Amino acid sequence: MRPVSLQTNLGIHVVWSGLHSTFSQYSSRLAWAYMLSGQGYKPHEASIAPD
């Protein structure tokens, strides 16, 4: 294995894991907001009392 390809693979792995963790954080927030909205909570109506 050449050092250049090893470096490139490592760089791709680091970038991919960074993107994956960012995406998983975003998707978990999105799922949490969706679950809350399913229970009648809407973030843009947080100041309004529920029915």
C-alpha distance matrix in Angstrom:
0.0 3.8 6.5 8.5 7.1 7.0 10.4 11.6 11.1 12.9 15.5 16.1 16.6 18.9 20.9 21.2 22.4 24.8 26.1 26.5 28.5 30.6 31.3 32.1 34.5 36.1 36.5 38.0 40.4 41.3 41.9 44.0 46.1 46.5 47.7 50.1 51.4 51.9 54.2 56.2 54.5 53.5 51.9 54.0 57.1 56.5 59.7 61.8 63.3 62.3 65.0
3.8 0.0 3.8 5.4 5.5 6.4 8.8 10.1 10.8 12.5 14.4 15.6 16.7 18.6 20.2 21.1 22.6 24.5 25.9 26.8 28.7 30.5 31.4 32.6 34.7 36.2 36.9 38.5 40.7 41.6 42.5 44.5 46.4 47.0 48.4 50.6 51.8 52.7 54.9 56.7 54.8 53.6 51.8 53.7 57.0 56.4 59.5 61.7 63.4 62.6 65.4
6.5 3.8 0.0 3.8 5.6 5.0 6.1 8.6 9.9 10.5 12.2 14.2 15.2 16.4 18.3 19.7 20.9 22.4 24.2 25.3 26.9 28.6 29.9 31.1 32.9 34.5 35.5 37.0 39.0 40.1 41.2 43.0 44.8 45.7 47.1 49.1 50.4 51.5 53.6 55.3 53.2 52.0 50.0 51.9 55.2 54.4 57.4 59.8 61.4 60.9 63.8
8.5 5.4 3.8 0.0 3.8 5.4 5.1 6.1 8.6 9.9 10.5 12.2 14.1 15.3 16.4 18.0 19.9 21.1 22.4 23.9 25.7 27.0 28.2 29.9 31.6 32.9 34.0 35.8 37.6 38.5 39.8 41.8 43.3 44.1 45.8 47.8 48.9 50.0 52.2 53.8 51.7 50.2 48.2 49.9 53.3 52.7 55.7 58.0 59.9 59.4 62.3
7.1 5.5 5.6 3.8 0.0 3.8 5.4 4.9 6.0 8.5 9.7 10.4 12.1 14.1 15.2 16.0 18.0 19.8 20.8 21.9 24.0 25.5 26.3 27.8 30.0 31.2 31.9 33.7 35.8 36.5 37.6 39.8 41.4 42.0 43.6 45.8 46.8 47.7 50.1 51.7 49.8 48.5 46.7 48.5 51.8 51.4 54.4 56.6 58.3 57.6 60.4
7.0 6.4 5.0 5.4 3.8 0.0 3.8 5.4 5.2 6.1 8.6 9.9 10.5 12.3 14.3 15.1 16.3 18.3 19.9 20.7 22.4 24.3 25.4 26.4 28.5 30.1 30.9 32.3 34.5 35.5 36.5 38.4 40.3 41.0 42.3 44.5 45.8 46.7 48.8 50.6 48.7 47.5 45.7 47.7 50.9 50.2 53.3 55.6 57.1 56.5 59.3
10.4 8.8 6.1 5.1 5.4 3.8 0.0 3.8 5.5 5.1 6.1 8.6 9.8 10.5 12.2 14.0 15.3 16.5 18.3 19.6 21.1 22.6 24.1 25.4 27.1 28.6 29.8 31.3 33.1 34.3 35.6 37.3 39.0 40.0 41.5 43.4 44.7 45.8 47.9 49.5 47.3 46.0 44.0 45.8 49.1 48.4 51.3 53.7 55.4 55.0 57.9
11.6 10.1 8.6 6.1 4.9 5.4 3.8 0.0 3.8 5.4 5.0 6.1 8.5 9.9 10.5 12.0 14.1 15.3 16.3 17.9 19.9 21.1 22.1 23.9 25.7 26.8 27.9 29.8 31.6 32.4 33.7 35.8 37.2 38.0 39.8 41.7 42.8 43.9 46.2 47.7 45.6 44.1 42.2 43.9 47.3 46.8 49.8 52.1 53.9 53.3 56.2
11.1 10.8 9.9 8.6 6.0 5.2 5.5 3.8 0.0 3.8 5.4 5.1 6.1 8.6 9.9 10.3 12.0 14.1 15.2 15.9 18.1 19.8 20.6 21.8 24.0 25.4 26.1 27.8 29.9 30.7 31.7 33.8 35.6 36.2 37.7 39.9 41.0 41.9 44.2 45.9 44.0 42.8 41.1 43.0 46.2 45.7 48.9 51.0 52.6 51.8 54.6
12.9 12.5 10.5 9.9 8.5 6.1 5.1 5.4 3.8 0.0 3.8 5.4 5.0 6.2 8.6 9.7 10.5 12.2 14.1 15.0 16.4 18.3 19.7 20.7 22.5 24.2 25.2 26.6 28.6 29.8 30.9 32.6 34.4 35.4 36.7 38.7 40.1 41.2 43.2 44.9 42.8 41.7 39.8 41.9 45.0 44.2 47.3 49.6 51.1 50.5 53.5
15.5 14.4 12.2 10.5 9.7 8.6 6.1 5.0 5.4 3.8 0.0 3.8 5.4 5.1 6.2 8.4 9.9 10.6 12.3 14.0 15.5 16.6 18.2 19.8 21.3 22.6 24.0 25.7 27.3 28.4 29.9 31.6 33.1 34.2 35.8 37.6 38.8 40.1 42.2 43.6 41.4 40.0 37.9 39.7 43.1 42.4 45.3 47.7 49.5 49.0 52.0
16.1 15.6 14.2 12.2 10.4 9.9 8.6 6.1 5.1 5.4 3.8 0.0 3.8 5.5 5.2 5.9 8.4 9.8 10.4 11.8 14.1 15.3 16.1 17.8 19.8 20.8 21.8 23.7 25.6 26.3 27.6 29.7 31.2 31.9 33.6 35.6 36.6 37.8 40.1 41.6 39.6 38.1 36.3 38.2 41.5 41.0 44.1 46.2 48.0 47.3 50.1
16.6 16.7 15.2 14.1 12.1 10.5 9.8 8.5 6.1 5.0 5.4 3.8 0.0 3.8 5.5 5.1 6.0 8.4 9.8 10.2 12.1 14.1 15.0 16.0 18.1 19.7 20.4 21.9 24.1 25.1 26.0 27.9 29.8 30.6 31.9 34.0 35.4 36.3 38.4 40.2 38.2 37.1 35.4 37.6 40.7 40.0 43.2 45.3 46.8 46.0 48.8
18.9 18.6 16.4 15.3 14.1 12.3 10.5 9.9 8.6 6.2 5.1 5.5 3.8 0.0 3.8 5.5 5.3 6.1 8.6 9.8 10.7 12.3 14.1 15.3 16.6 18.4 19.8 21.0 22.7 24.2 25.5 26.9 28.7 29.9 31.3 33.0 34.5 35.8 37.6 39.2 37.0 35.8 33.8 35.9 39.0 38.1 41.2 43.5 45.1 44.6 47.6
20.9 20.2 18.3 16.4 15.2 14.3 12.2 10.5 9.9 8.6 6.2 5.2 5.5 3.8 0.0 3.8 5.6 5.1 6.2 8.5 10.0 10.6 12.2 14.1 15.5 16.5 18.1 19.9 21.3 22.3 24.0 25.7 27.0 28.2 30.0 31.6 32.7 34.2 36.3 37.6 35.3 33.8 31.8 33.6 36.9 36.3 39.3 41.6 43.4 43.0 45.9
21.2 21.1 19.7 18.0 16.0 15.1 14.0 12.0 10.3 9.7 8.4 5.9 5.1 5.5 3.8 0.0 3.8 5.4 5.1 6.0 8.6 9.8 10.3 12.0 14.1 15.1 16.0 17.9 19.8 20.5 21.8 23.8 25.4 26.1 27.8 29.8 30.9 32.0 34.2 35.7 33.8 32.5 30.8 32.8 36.0 35.5 38.7 40.8 42.4 41.6 44.4
22.4 22.6 20.9 19.9 18.0 16.3 15.3 14.1 12.0 10.5 9.9 8.4 6.0 5.3 5.6 3.8 0.0 3.8 5.4 4.9 6.1 8.5 9.7 10.3 12.1 14.0 14.9 16.1 18.2 19.5 20.5 22.1 24.1 25.1 26.3 28.2 29.7 30.8 32.7 34.5 32.4 31.5 29.7 32.1 35.0 34.2 37.4 39.5 40.9 40.2 43.1
24.8 24.5 22.4 21.1 19.8 18.3 16.5 15.3 14.1 12.2 10.6 9.8 8.4 6.1 5.1 5.4 3.8 0.0 3.8 5.4 5.3 6.2 8.6 9.9 10.8 12.4 14.2 15.4 16.8 18.3 19.9 21.2 22.7 24.2 25.7 27.2 28.6 30.1 31.9 33.3 31.0 29.7 27.6 29.8 32.9 32.0 35.1 37.4 39.0 38.6 41.6
26.1 25.9 24.2 22.4 20.8 19.9 18.3 16.3 15.2 14.1 12.3 10.4 9.8 8.6 6.2 5.1 5.4 3.8 0.0 3.8 5.6 5.1 6.0 8.5 9.9 10.5 12.0 14.1 15.4 16.2 17.9 19.8 21.0 22.0 23.9 25.6 26.6 28.0 30.2 31.5 29.3 27.8 26.0 27.9 31.1 30.6 33.8 35.9 37.6 37.0 39.9
26.5 26.8 25.3 23.9 21.9 20.7 19.6 17.9 15.9 15.0 14.0 11.8 10.2 9.8 8.5 6.0 4.9 5.4 3.8 0.0 3.8 5.4 5.1 6.0 8.5 9.8 10.2 11.9 14.1 14.9 15.9 17.9 19.6 20.4 21.9 23.9 25.2 26.2 28.3 30.0 28.1 27.0 25.5 27.9 30.8 30.2 33.6 35.4 36.8 35.9 38.7
28.5 28.7 26.9 25.7 24.0 22.4 21.1 19.9 18.1 16.4 15.5 14.1 12.1 10.7 10.0 8.6 6.1 5.3 5.6 3.8 0.0 3.8 5.4 5.1 6.1 8.5 9.8 10.4 12.3 14.0 15.1 16.3 18.3 19.6 20.8 22.4 24.1 25.4 27.0 28.7 26.5 25.7 23.9 26.5 29.3 28.2 31.5 33.6 34.9 34.2 37.2
30.6 30.5 28.6 27.0 25.5 24.3 22.6 21.1 19.8 18.3 16.6 15.3 14.1 12.3 10.6 9.8 8.5 6.2 5.1 5.4 3.8 0.0 3.8 5.5 5.2 6.2 8.6 10.0 10.8 12.3 14.2 15.4 16.6 18.3 20.0 21.2 22.5 24.2 26.0 27.2 24.8 23.5 21.5 23.7 26.7 25.9 29.1 31.3 32.9 32.4 35.4
31.3 31.4 29.9 28.2 26.3 25.4 24.1 22.1 20.6 19.7 18.2 16.1 15.0 14.1 12.2 10.3 9.7 8.6 6.0 5.1 5.4 3.8 0.0 3.8 5.4 5.0 6.0 8.4 9.8 10.3 12.0 14.0 15.1 16.0 18.0 19.7 20.6 22.0 24.2 25.5 23.5 22.2 20.7 22.9 25.9 25.5 28.8 30.6 32.2 31.3 34.1
32.1 32.6 31.1 29.9 27.8 26.4 25.4 23.9 21.8 20.7 19.8 17.8 16.0 15.3 14.1 12.0 10.3 9.9 8.5 6.0 5.1 5.5 3.8 0.0 3.8 5.4 5.1 5.9 8.5 9.6 10.2 12.0 14.0 14.9 16.1 18.0 19.5 20.6 22.5 24.2 22.4 21.7 20.4 23.1 25.7 25.0 28.5 30.2 31.3 30.2 33.0
34.5 34.7 32.9 31.6 30.0 28.5 27.1 25.7 24.0 22.5 21.3 19.8 18.1 16.6 15.5 14.1 12.1 10.8 9.9 8.5 6.1 5.2 5.4 3.8 0.0 3.8 5.6 5.2 6.2 8.6 9.9 10.5 12.3 14.1 15.3 16.5 18.3 19.8 21.3 22.8 20.5 19.7 18.0 20.7 23.4 22.3 25.6 27.6 28.8 28.1 31.1
36.1 36.2 34.5 32.9 31.2 30.1 28.6 26.8 25.4 24.2 22.6 20.8 19.7 18.4 16.5 15.1 14.0 12.4 10.5 9.8 8.5 6.2 5.0 5.4 3.8 0.0 3.8 5.5 5.2 6.1 8.6 9.8 10.5 12.2 14.2 15.3 16.3 18.2 20.1 21.1 18.8 17.5 15.8 18.2 21.1 20.5 23.9 25.7 27.2 26.5 29.4
36.5 36.9 35.5 34.0 31.9 30.9 29.8 27.9 26.1 25.2 24.0 21.8 20.4 19.8 18.1 16.0 14.9 14.2 12.0 10.2 9.8 8.6 6.0 5.1 5.6 3.8 0.0 3.8 5.4 4.9 6.0 8.4 9.7 10.2 12.0 14.0 14.9 16.1 18.4 19.8 18.1 17.2 16.3 18.9 21.4 21.1 24.7 26.1 27.3 26.0 28.6
38.0 38.5 37.0 35.8 33.7 32.3 31.3 29.8 27.8 26.6 25.7 23.7 21.9 21.0 19.9 17.9 16.1 15.4 14.1 11.9 10.4 10.0 8.4 5.9 5.2 5.5 3.8 0.0 3.8 5.3 5.0 6.0 8.5 9.6 10.4 12.2 14.0 15.0 16.6 18.5 16.7 16.5 15.6 18.7 20.8 19.9 23.6 25.0 25.8 24.5 27.2
40.4 40.7 39.0 37.6 35.8 34.5 33.1 31.6 29.9 28.6 27.3 25.6 24.1 22.7 21.3 19.8 18.2 16.8 15.4 14.1 12.3 10.8 9.8 8.5 6.2 5.2 5.4 3.8 0.0 3.8 5.4 5.0 6.1 8.5 9.8 10.5 12.1 14.0 15.4 16.6 14.3 13.6 12.2 15.3 17.5 16.6 20.1 21.8 22.9 22.0 24.9
41.3 41.6 40.1 38.5 36.5 35.5 34.3 32.4 30.7 29.8 28.4 26.3 25.1 24.2 22.3 20.5 19.5 18.3 16.2 14.9 14.0 12.3 10.3 9.6 8.6 6.1 4.9 5.3 3.8 0.0 3.8 5.4 5.1 6.1 8.6 9.9 10.4 12.1 14.3 15.3 13.5 12.3 11.6 14.3 16.6 16.5 20.2 21.3 22.6 21.3 23.9
41.9 42.5 41.2 39.8 37.6 36.5 35.6 33.7 31.7 30.9 29.9 27.6 26.0 25.5 24.0 21.8 20.5 19.9 17.9 15.9 15.1 14.2 12.0 10.2 9.9 8.6 6.0 5.0 5.4 3.8 0.0 3.8 5.5 4.9 6.1 8.6 9.7 10.3 12.5 14.3 13.2 13.0 13.2 16.3 17.9 17.6 21.4 22.2 22.8 21.1 23.4
44.0 44.5 43.0 41.8 39.8 38.4 37.3 35.8 33.8 32.6 31.6 29.7 27.9 26.9 25.7 23.8 22.1 21.2 19.8 17.9 16.3 15.4 14.0 12.0 10.5 9.8 8.4 6.0 5.0 5.4 3.8 0.0 3.8 5.4 5.1 6.2 8.6 9.8 10.8 12.7 10.9 11.4 11.3 14.8 16.1 15.1 18.8 19.8 20.2 18.7 21.3
46.1 46.4 44.8 43.3 41.4 40.3 39.0 37.2 35.6 34.4 33.1 31.2 29.8 28.7 27.0 25.4 24.1 22.7 21.0 19.6 18.3 16.6 15.1 14.0 12.3 10.5 9.7 8.5 6.1 5.1 5.5 3.8 0.0 3.8 5.5 5.1 6.0 8.5 9.9 10.6 8.5 7.9 7.9 11.1 12.6 12.2 16.0 16.8 17.7 16.3 19.0
46.5 47.0 45.7 44.1 42.0 41.0 40.0 38.0 36.2 35.4 34.2 31.9 30.6 29.9 28.2 26.1 25.1 24.2 22.0 20.4 19.6 18.3 16.0 14.9 14.1 12.2 10.2 9.6 8.5 6.1 4.9 5.4 3.8 0.0 3.8 5.4 5.0 6.1 8.7 9.9 9.1 8.9 10.1 12.9 14.0 14.3 18.1 18.2 18.9 16.8 18.9
47.7 48.4 47.1 45.8 43.6 42.3 41.5 39.8 37.7 36.7 35.8 33.6 31.9 31.3 30.0 27.8 26.3 25.7 23.9 21.9 20.8 20.0 18.0 16.1 15.3 14.2 12.0 10.4 9.8 8.6 6.1 5.1 5.5 3.8 0.0 3.8 5.4 5.0 6.5 9.0 8.7 10.0 11.6 14.8 15.2 14.9 18.6 18.5 18.4 16.1 18.1
50.1 50.6 49.1 47.8 45.8 44.5 43.4 41.7 39.9 38.7 37.6 35.6 34.0 33.0 31.6 29.8 28.2 27.2 25.6 23.9 22.4 21.2 19.7 18.0 16.5 15.3 14.0 12.2 10.5 9.9 8.6 6.2 5.1 5.4 3.8 0.0 3.8 5.3 5.1 6.6 5.3 7.1 8.7 12.1 12.0 11.3 14.9 15.0 14.8 12.8 15.2
51.4 51.8 50.4 48.9 46.8 45.8 44.7 42.8 41.0 40.1 38.8 36.6 35.4 34.5 32.7 30.9 29.7 28.6 26.6 25.2 24.1 22.5 20.6 19.5 18.3 16.3 14.9 14.0 12.1 10.4 9.7 8.6 6.0 5.0 5.4 3.8 0.0 3.8 5.2 5.0 4.5 5.1 7.9 10.4 10.3 10.8 14.4 13.8 14.2 11.9 13.9
51.9 52.7 51.5 50.0 47.7 46.7 45.8 43.9 41.9 41.2 40.1 37.8 36.3 35.8 34.2 32.0 30.8 30.1 28.0 26.2 25.4 24.2 22.0 20.6 19.8 18.2 16.1 15.0 14.0 12.1 10.3 9.8 8.5 6.1 5.0 5.3 3.8 0.0 3.8 5.4 7.1 8.7 11.7 14.1 13.6 14.1 17.5 16.5 16.1 13.2 14.4
54.2 54.9 53.6 52.2 50.1 48.8 47.9 46.2 44.2 43.2 42.2 40.1 38.4 37.6 36.3 34.2 32.7 31.9 30.2 28.3 27.0 26.0 24.2 22.5 21.3 20.1 18.4 16.6 15.4 14.3 12.5 10.8 9.9 8.7 6.5 5.1 5.2 3.8 0.0 3.8 5.8 8.8 11.8 14.4 13.1 12.9 16.0 14.9 13.8 10.7 12.1
56.2 56.7 55.3 53.8 51.7 50.6 49.5 47.7 45.9 44.9 43.6 41.6 40.2 39.2 37.6 35.7 34.5 33.3 31.5 30.0 28.7 27.2 25.5 24.2 22.8 21.1 19.8 18.5 16.6 15.3 14.3 12.7 10.6 9.9 9.0 6.6 5.0 5.4 3.8 0.0 3.8 6.5 10.0 11.8 10.0 10.4 13.3 11.6 10.9 7.8 9.2
54.5 54.8 53.2 51.7 49.8 48.7 47.3 45.6 44.0 42.8 41.4 39.6 38.2 37.0 35.3 33.8 32.4 31.0 29.3 28.1 26.5 24.8 23.5 22.4 20.5 18.8 18.1 16.7 14.3 13.5 13.2 10.9 8.5 9.1 8.7 5.3 4.5 7.1 5.8 3.8 0.0 3.8 6.6 9.0 7.5 7.2 10.5 9.9 9.8 7.9 10.6
53.5 53.6 52.0 50.2 48.5 47.5 46.0 44.1 42.8 41.7 40.0 38.1 37.1 35.8 33.8 32.5 31.5 29.7 27.8 27.0 25.7 23.5 22.2 21.7 19.7 17.5 17.2 16.5 13.6 12.3 13.0 11.4 7.9 8.9 10.0 7.1 5.1 8.7 8.8 6.5 3.8 0.0 3.8 5.6 5.3 6.3 9.7 9.5 10.8 9.7 12.4
51.9 51.8 50.0 48.2 46.7 45.7 44.0 42.2 41.1 39.8 37.9 36.3 35.4 33.8 31.8 30.8 29.7 27.6 26.0 25.5 23.9 21.5 20.7 20.4 18.0 15.8 16.3 15.6 12.2 11.6 13.2 11.3 7.9 10.1 11.6 8.7 7.9 11.7 11.8 10.0 6.6 3.8 0.0 3.8 5.4 5.2 8.7 10.0 12.0 12.0 15.1
54.0 53.7 51.9 49.9 48.5 47.7 45.8 43.9 43.0 41.9 39.7 38.2 37.6 35.9 33.6 32.8 32.1 29.8 27.9 27.9 26.5 23.7 22.9 23.1 20.7 18.2 18.9 18.7 15.3 14.3 16.3 14.8 11.1 12.9 14.8 12.1 10.4 14.1 14.4 11.8 9.0 5.6 3.8 0.0 3.8 5.6 7.8 8.9 11.9 12.4 15.2
57.1 57.0 55.2 53.3 51.8 50.9 49.1 47.3 46.2 45.0 43.1 41.5 40.7 39.0 36.9 36.0 35.0 32.9 31.1 30.8 29.3 26.7 25.9 25.7 23.4 21.1 21.4 20.8 17.5 16.6 17.9 16.1 12.6 14.0 15.2 12.0 10.3 13.6 13.1 10.0 7.5 5.3 5.4 3.8 0.0 3.8 5.5 5.3 8.2 8.9 11.6
56.5 56.4 54.4 52.7 51.4 50.2 48.4 46.8 45.7 44.2 42.4 41.0 40.0 38.1 36.3 35.5 34.2 32.0 30.6 30.2 28.2 25.9 25.5 25.0 22.3 20.5 21.1 19.9 16.6 16.5 17.6 15.1 12.2 14.3 14.9 11.3 10.8 14.1 12.9 10.4 7.2 6.3 5.2 5.6 3.8 0.0 3.8 5.5 7.5 8.8 12.3
59.7 59.5 57.4 55.7 54.4 53.3 51.3 49.8 48.9 47.3 45.3 44.1 43.2 41.2 39.3 38.7 37.4 35.1 33.8 33.6 31.5 29.1 28.8 28.5 25.6 23.9 24.7 23.6 20.1 20.2 21.4 18.8 16.0 18.1 18.6 14.9 14.4 17.5 16.0 13.3 10.5 9.7 8.7 7.8 5.5 3.8 0.0 3.8 6.5 9.3 12.5
61.8 61.7 59.8 58.0 56.6 55.6 53.7 52.1 51.0 49.6 47.7 46.2 45.3 43.5 41.6 40.8 39.5 37.4 35.9 35.4 33.6 31.3 30.6 30.2 27.6 25.7 26.1 25.0 21.8 21.3 22.2 19.8 16.8 18.2 18.5 15.0 13.8 16.5 14.9 11.6 9.9 9.5 10.0 8.9 5.3 5.5 3.8 0.0 3.8 6.4 9.1
63.3 63.4 61.4 59.9 58.3 57.1 55.4 53.9 52.6 51.1 49.5 48.0 46.8 45.1 43.4 42.4 40.9 39.0 37.6 36.8 34.9 32.9 32.2 31.3 28.8 27.2 27.3 25.8 22.9 22.6 22.8 20.2 17.7 18.9 18.4 14.8 14.2 16.1 13.8 10.9 9.8 10.8 12.0 11.9 8.2 7.5 6.5 3.8 0.0 3.8 6.6
62.3 62.6 60.9 59.4 57.6 56.5 55.0 53.3 51.8 50.5 49.0 47.3 46.0 44.6 43.0 41.6 40.2 38.6 37.0 35.9 34.2 32.4 31.3 30.2 28.1 26.5 26.0 24.5 22.0 21.3 21.1 18.7 16.3 16.8 16.1 12.8 11.9 13.2 10.7 7.8 7.9 9.7 12.0 12.4 8.9 8.8 9.3 6.4 3.8 0.0 3.8
65.0 65.4 63.8 62.3 60.4 59.3 57.9 56.2 54.6 53.5 52.0 50.1 48.8 47.6 45.9 44.4 43.1 41.6 39.9 38.7 37.2 35.4 34.1 33.0 31.1 29.4 28.6 27.2 24.9 23.9 23.4 21.3 19.0 18.9 18.1 15.2 13.9 14.4 12.1 9.2 10.6 12.4 15.1 15.2 11.6 12.3 12.5 9.1 6.6 3.8 0.0
